[in-house]
Amino acid sequence: MSLQVRDLTIEIAGRRVVDGISFEVAGSQRMGLIGESGSGKSLTALAVLGLLPDGATAGGSIRWNDRELIGLPDRELADIRGDEIGIVFQEPRTALNPIRTVGRQIAEAVRIHEHVSRRAARERAVAEAARVHLPDPERIVDRYPHQLSGGQRQRVAIAMALACRPRLLIADEPTTALDVTIQAEILELLQSLVDDDGMSLVFITHDLAVLSKIADHGVVLEHGHVVESAPVRRLLTEPASPVTQGSLRDATATLWKPEGRS
Ligand SMILES: Nc1ncnc2c1ncn2[C@@H]1O[C@H](COP(=O)(O)OP(=O)(O)OP(=O)(O)O)[C@@H](O)[C@H]1O
């Protein structure tokens, strides 16, 4: 699998908010997109999924396994979403439907893409709930999102995104809304799922400490531009751009010490 983003531009209401972003994600690579609020991280992810807001237009090229995604009809993009490329958003509460059981939501992509029966879908939901270490999977699939904790809801969102075994997972600040301890658990879970499956990852964050736990390469964005692209190790030890230097200062201000630094 490979994702190649070349000179991506995104305009909203005549304003260019993403201005010539390029990066590549190879098979099994864990890539991080890092930058301050408003730097264009989320819109870049949404462009890959063909989910830009109304009124936004994308230019340049996004190639997924040598297929151009910009301009692809929504039907074809919908086939790719959830099946080949999965997504997890920041706030599981808004990503989940409050009036559907979590089991139905976990199995939804399976039902759409693999056309399985209702019964098989339920069994699959239980298996997927177990895979993300939700407690008591047989019973939790019959519960509703509000009956779960925030961390459990994010596990449901991850199970939904991975149910069809996509080759690429895009995770947009998936731990930002969670407590620090839960954040660490979710990062660990994501890491083990990505490793087990050999899937590739695009992980979006504004936090270099978080990035260093999950990604091996980082692309740093500022005002819709790439200002630095380097192995995460190098971002931690020799940050070249002022943005990366600032992120490192912010991250270390929270008592976090990057590995490999004294
Ligand atoms: N629906 C929208 N309508 C108008 N402008 C938008 C819309 N979505 C994003 N923008 C603008 O595009 C720019 C990039 O937004 P984007 O959400 O990609 O940034 P981000 O780096 O993901 O920030 P955050 O970390 O806050 O989510 C910002 O200036 C933002 O205000």
The ligand as a Gaussian input file, in Angstrom:
#p B3LYP/6-31G(d) Opt

LIG

0 1
 N      -15.427000      24.097000       7.583000
 C      -14.547000      25.116000       7.525000
 N      -14.922000      26.328000       7.065000
 C      -14.052000      27.363000       6.997000
 N      -12.758000      27.283000       7.375000
 C      -12.321000      26.117000       7.848000
 C      -13.177000      24.959000       7.948000
 N      -12.466000      23.928000       8.451000
 C      -11.213000      24.429000       8.659000
 N      -11.129000      25.720000       8.294000
 C       -9.916000      26.562000       8.366000
 O       -8.847000      25.898000       7.707000
 C       -7.645000      26.016000       8.444000
 C       -7.059000      24.651000       8.727000
 O       -7.970000      23.915000       9.554000
 P       -7.688000      22.461000      10.095000
 O       -8.918000      22.031000      10.837000
 O       -7.201000      21.577000       9.023000
 O       -6.497000      22.721000      11.125000
 P       -5.885000      21.734000      12.206000
 O       -4.413000      21.859000      12.057000
 O       -6.459000      20.382000      12.080000
 O       -6.341000      22.410000      13.557000
 P       -6.950000      21.735000      14.883000
 O       -5.788000      21.109000      15.571000
 O       -7.493000      22.921000      15.623000
 O       -8.001000      20.772000      14.442000
 C       -7.981000      26.825000       9.688000
 O       -7.598000      28.162000       9.452000
 C       -9.472000      26.720000       9.804000
 O      -10.007000      27.861000      10.382000

